[in-house]
Amino acid sequence: MKEPILIVGASARAAAFSALRGGFAPRCADMFADADLQEQAEACCVADYPAGLIEVARSCPPSAWLYTGALENHPRLVDRLAAFGALLGNPGPVLRRVRDPRALHPALRRAGLLSPRCSSQPNELPSDGTWLVKPRRSAGGKDIAAWRGQSLAGRGKRAWYFQERIEGQAIAAVYLADGHRAQFIGATEQLLGKAWGAPAEFSYAGSVGPLPLTPAEQATCERIGVTLAAAFGLRGLFGVDALRNAAGIWPVEVNPRYPASAEVLERTSGVSLVAAHVAACRGAFDDAPGRASSAGGRIAGKLIVYATADGEAAPPFVAQLMSQRGDDRLLPLVADVPRPGTLRAGWPLCTLLAAGAGRHEVLDQLTRRARDLQAALR
């Protein structure tokens, strides 16, 4: 009998499919309860997100649980949820420290790693776009902007911090940790901004990988993981968003949970990173599946297709998306298929996935299919 596991977060689908491939029986609660997720697992849509997750956890049979994206911004809620089952991941105190730039960046610098300058106040900072203003509770690049002296009214000054803008290629590294040690799983190129169909300049649109690294870059990525695991006691999967340029690799933020780019690495390797995450959190770090390297030089990618105008996900359109998923429903070509209902401009419509012999082949597949989907909505 498969072990039940509860998965909660803004979107549970990718982690749930990884859990299914790893031999678990996931129950899920997120903001969408997408049609393809409901076909494969128990799933409910939490209208009062994230506070409504408490009632979900209370009503479910006790089981181990893990969280996905954006819940790291709610450490108090994570600790409350831990009262209902064994947490497979990082508790509130770890989240508060590793998500605090005042703790993160000094830890990186002490280890001799590159790290952008940060400030809590804009008073003496240039307002020419060479610094970024970032929300302390960030997810998917939402609300990040170039600092040009704009008003921060609405959320309060303490809700923001300022980070030196580093030019370079946006990448994401994925790690597995046991509270002391870390294993570098792999890295991907991040697709960000309006050039990839996202609603804002720094919004996350997708990933392509695994990313080829030089020996020096590989060693740096390994050092980043070891440094963070030891400094913050990280457990299980975590991701690091970074910039890559001629000076090296600059970590800018840590995502201490199953990261969005994980399923791209899983697609080329056959590894269930949720199974690895569970093993590491339960003390079997050395027995967890190994590095998610590319099999046969294959590259994989994902691209989130965002709605460009208000509209309707009509039943025929949803059925069309469901029919395009391919033969392997746990390694689909189309995922995060919405239930029939209203769409708003800027909302994610679905996720496209592809694999091929190289980056350009994969990106060509994804962008062509995205154009076809947008045309079908008109």
C-alpha positions in Angstrom: 0.0 0.0 0.0 1.3 3.4 -0.9 2.1 5.8 1.9 -0.2 8.8 2.0 1.4 12.2 2.1 -0.2 15.7 2.3 1.1 18.4 -0.1 0.1 22.0 0.4 1.1 25.3 -1.2 0.1 27.7 -3.9 0.4 24.9 -6.5 0.8 21.3 -5.6 0.7 19.6 -9.0 4.4 19.3 -9.8 5.3 17.9 -6.4 2.3 15.6 -6.4 3.3 14.1 -9.7 6.8 13.6 -8.4 5.4 12.0 -5.3 3.3 9.6 -7.4 6.4 8.6 -9.4 8.1 8.0 -6.1 5.5 5.6 -4.9 3.4 7.9 -2.6 -0.3 8.6 -2.5 -0.6 12.4 -2.3 -3.4 14.4 -1.0 -3.2 18.0 -2.1 -4.6 21.4 -1.1 -3.7 24.5 -3.1 -5.1 27.6 -4.8 -6.2 25.8 -8.0 -7.0 22.1 -7.7 -6.3 21.8 -11.4 -8.1 19.4 -13.6 -5.1 17.2 -14.3 -4.2 17.1 -10.6 -7.7 16.0 -9.6 -7.5 13.2 -12.1 -4.4 11.7 -10.4 -4.8 12.5 -6.7 -7.1 13.8 -4.1 -7.1 17.6 -4.4 -9.1 20.5 -3.0 -9.0 24.2 -3.8 -8.4 26.4 -0.8 -10.4 29.7 -1.3 -9.1 31.3 1.9 -5.4 30.7 1.1 -3.2 30.2 3.0 -5.1 30.4 6.3 -7.6 27.8 5.0 -4.9 25.2 5.0 -5.3 24.8 8.7 -8.9 23.4 8.3 -7.7 21.1 5.5 -4.9 19.7 7.7 -7.4 19.3 10.6 -9.9 17.4 8.4 -7.3 15.0 6.8 -6.2 11.7 8.4 -2.9 12.3 10.1 0.1 11.9 7.7 3.5 13.3 6.9 3.3 16.5 4.9 5.4 18.9 2.8 4.8 22.3 1.4 5.5 23.9 -2.0 6.0 27.4 -3.3 5.2 30.5 -1.4 4.4 28.9 1.9 7.9 29.6 3.0 6.6 33.2 3.4 4.4 32.0 6.2 6.6 30.4 8.9 4.0 30.8 11.7 1.5 28.9 9.6 4.0 26.2 8.8 4.6 25.7 12.5 0.8 25.5 13.1 0.4 22.9 10.4 3.1 20.8 11.9 0.8 20.1 14.8 -1.3 17.9 12.5 1.4 15.7 11.1 5.1 15.2 10.7 6.7 18.0 8.7 8.9 16.9 5.8 10.9 20.1 5.3 12.0 23.2 7.1 10.2 24.6 10.2 9.4 28.2 10.9 12.6 29.2 12.6 14.7 28.0 9.7 12.4 29.8 7.2 12.7 33.1 9.1 16.5 33.1 9.0 17.2 31.8 5.5 14.6 34.1 4.0 16.0 37.2 5.8 18.6 38.9 3.5 20.2 40.3 6.7 21.2 36.7 7.6 21.5 35.1 4.2 24.0 37.4 2.5 26.5 37.8 5.4 26.6 34.0 5.6 27.5 33.8 1.9 30.1 36.5 2.2 31.7 34.8 5.2 32.2 31.7 3.1 33.9 33.7 0.4 31.0 33.6 -2.0 29.6 36.4 -4.2 26.6 38.1 -2.8 24.8 41.4 -3.9 24.6 44.2 -1.4 21.3 44.6 0.4 19.7 47.5 2.4 16.5 47.9 4.4 16.4 51.6 3.6 16.5 53.5 0.2 17.6 56.8 1.6 21.2 56.8 0.3 20.6 54.4 -2.7 20.8 55.5 -6.3 17.3 55.6 -7.9 18.5 54.9 -11.4 17.5 51.2 -11.7 20.9 49.9 -10.5 19.1 48.6 -7.4 16.0 46.5 -7.0 13.1 46.8 -4.6 11.9 43.4 -3.5 9.0 42.2 -1.3 10.2 40.4 1.8 7.4 37.9 1.1 8.3 37.1 -2.5 7.2 34.3 -4.9 7.8 33.8 -8.6 9.4 37.3 -9.0 6.0 39.0 -8.2 6.3 42.7 -7.3 10.1 42.9 -7.9 11.0 46.1 -9.6 13.9 48.4 -10.5 14.3 51.0 -7.8 13.5 54.5 -9.3 12.2 56.2 -6.2 8.6 55.0 -6.7 6.1 55.1 -3.9 5.9 52.0 -1.7 2.5 52.8 -0.2 0.0 50.0 0.3 2.2 47.4 2.0 4.3 49.5 4.3 8.0 50.2 4.1 8.9 47.3 6.3 7.5 44.9 3.7 10.3 45.7 1.3 14.1 45.5 1.0 16.6 46.7 -1.6 19.1 44.6 -3.4 22.0 45.6 -5.7 21.0 44.7 -9.3 23.4 42.1 -10.8 23.4 41.7 -14.5 23.8 38.2 -15.9 22.0 35.0 -16.8 19.2 34.1 -14.4 19.7 30.5 -13.1 18.4 28.3 -10.4 20.3 25.6 -8.5 18.5 22.7 -6.8 19.9 20.9 -3.7 19.1 18.2 -1.2 20.2 18.6 2.4 20.0 16.8 5.7 20.4 19.7 8.1 24.2 19.7 7.9 25.3 18.5 4.4 24.0 19.3 0.9 24.1 17.6 -2.4 24.0 19.7 -5.6 21.3 18.2 -7.8 21.6 20.4 -10.9 21.0 23.9 -12.3 18.6 25.3 -14.9 18.3 28.5 -16.9 15.4 30.6 -15.7 12.9 32.2 -18.2 11.8 35.5 -16.7 9.7 38.4 -17.8 7.6 39.7 -20.6 9.9 38.2 -23.3 8.6 34.8 -22.2 5.0 35.9 -21.8 5.1 36.6 -18.1 3.0 39.6 -16.8 5.9 41.6 -15.4 9.7 42.1 -15.9 10.9 39.7 -13.2 8.0 37.2 -13.1 8.9 33.6 -13.4 7.8 32.0 -16.7 9.8 28.7 -16.8 13.0 26.8 -16.8 15.4 24.9 -19.1 18.0 22.4 -18.1 20.1 20.8 -16.9 22.4 23.8 -17.4 26.0 23.0 -18.6 28.5 24.3 -16.0 32.2 24.8 -16.1 34.2 22.9 -13.5 34.6 26.1 -11.5 30.9 26.9 -11.7 30.1 23.3 -10.6 32.4 23.7 -7.6 30.8 27.1 -6.7 27.4 25.6 -6.8 28.5 22.8 -4.5 30.0 25.3 -2.1 26.8 27.4 -2.1 24.7 24.4 -1.1 27.1 23.2 1.6 27.4 26.7 3.1 23.6 27.2 3.3 22.8 23.8 4.7 25.4 24.2 7.5 24.6 27.9 8.2 20.8 27.5 8.4 20.2 23.8 9.1 18.3 23.2 5.8 16.6 19.9 5.3 15.2 18.3 2.2 15.0 20.0 -1.2 15.8 23.6 -1.6 16.5 26.0 -4.5 18.8 29.0 -4.9 18.0 31.7 -7.4 21.2 33.2 -8.8 22.8 35.3 -11.5 25.6 34.0 -13.6 28.2 36.3 -15.2 31.9 36.6 -15.9 32.6 37.3 -12.2 30.9 34.0 -11.1 27.6 32.9 -9.6 25.7 35.3 -7.4 23.0 33.8 -5.1 20.2 36.2 -4.6 17.5 34.2 -2.8 16.8 30.8 -1.2 13.6 28.8 -1.8 13.6 26.3 1.1 11.2 23.7 -0.4 10.5 21.8 -3.6 11.5 24.4 -6.2 9.7 25.2 -9.5 12.7 24.0 -11.6 12.8 20.5 -9.9 10.5 18.9 -12.4 12.7 20.0 -15.3 15.7 18.1 -13.8 13.4 15.1 -13.0 12.3 14.9 -16.6 15.7 14.2 -18.0 16.9 11.9 -15.1 13.9 9.8 -14.1 14.6 10.7 -10.4 11.7 11.5 -8.1 13.0 14.4 -6.1 10.1 14.2 -3.7 11.2 10.7 -2.9 14.7 12.0 -2.3 13.2 14.9 -0.2 11.3 12.4 2.0 14.3 10.2 2.5 16.6 13.1 3.4 14.1 14.5 5.9 13.8 11.1 7.5 17.5 10.7 8.1 18.3 8.6 5.0 20.2 11.3 3.2 22.9 8.9 2.0 20.3 6.5 0.6 18.4 9.2 -1.3 18.4 9.1 -5.1 21.5 10.7 -6.6 22.1 13.7 -8.8 19.5 14.4 -11.4 21.9 14.5 -14.4 20.8 14.6 -18.0 20.3 11.2 -19.6 21.9 10.9 -23.1 22.5 14.7 -23.2 18.7 15.4 -23.3 17.5 18.9 -22.3 14.0 19.6 -20.8 12.0 22.7 -20.3 8.8 24.2 -19.0 7.0 27.3 -19.9 4.0 28.8 -18.0 1.4 30.2 -20.4 -0.2 33.3 -18.9 -3.6 34.6 -19.9 -3.2 37.9 -21.8 -6.8 39.1 -21.4 -9.8 38.4 -19.2 -11.8 35.5 -20.5 -13.2 32.0 -19.9 -11.7 28.6 -19.7 -14.7 26.9 -21.4 -15.2 23.1 -21.1 -14.2 22.4 -24.7 -10.9 24.4 -24.2 -10.1 22.5 -21.0 -10.9 19.2 -22.7 -8.5 20.2 -25.6 -5.7 20.9 -23.1 -6.4 17.5 -21.3 -6.2 15.7 -24.6 -2.7 17.2 -25.4 -1.0 15.8 -22.3 0.6 12.9 -24.0 0.8 9.2 -23.1 2.6 9.6 -19.7 0.2 11.5 -17.5 2.9 11.9 -14.8 5.4 13.3 -17.2 2.9 15.3 -19.3 3.4 17.7 -22.2 0.7 20.0 -20.8 0.1 20.4 -17.0 -1.7 22.7 -14.5 -4.8 22.5 -16.7 -7.4 24.8 -15.2 -10.9 23.8 -14.3 -13.6 25.4 -16.4 -14.2 29.0 -15.2 -13.2 32.6 -15.4 -9.7 33.6 -16.4 -8.1 36.9 -15.6 -5.3 38.7 -17.5 -1.9 37.7 -15.9 -3.2 34.5 -14.4 -1.4 31.3 -15.3 -3.3 29.4 -18.0 -1.3 26.1 -18.0 2.2 24.8 -18.1 3.9 23.4 -21.2 6.7 20.9 -20.9 9.1 19.5 -23.5 12.3 17.6 -24.0 14.8 17.5 -26.8 18.4 17.3 -27.9 19.3 20.9 -27.1 18.2 24.2 -25.6 17.0 25.7 -28.9 15.0 22.7 -29.9 13.2 22.7 -26.5 12.5 26.5 -26.5 11.3 26.3 -30.1 8.8 23.6 -29.1 7.6 25.5 -26.1 7.2 29.0 -27.7 5.4 27.5 -30.8 3.0 25.6 -28.7 2.4 28.7 -26.5 1.5 30.8 -29.5 -0.9 28.1 -30.7 -2.6 28.1 -27.3 -3.0 31.8 -27.1 -4.5 31.8 -30.7 -7.0 29.2 -29.6 -8.2 31.5 -26.8 -9.0 34.4 -29.2 
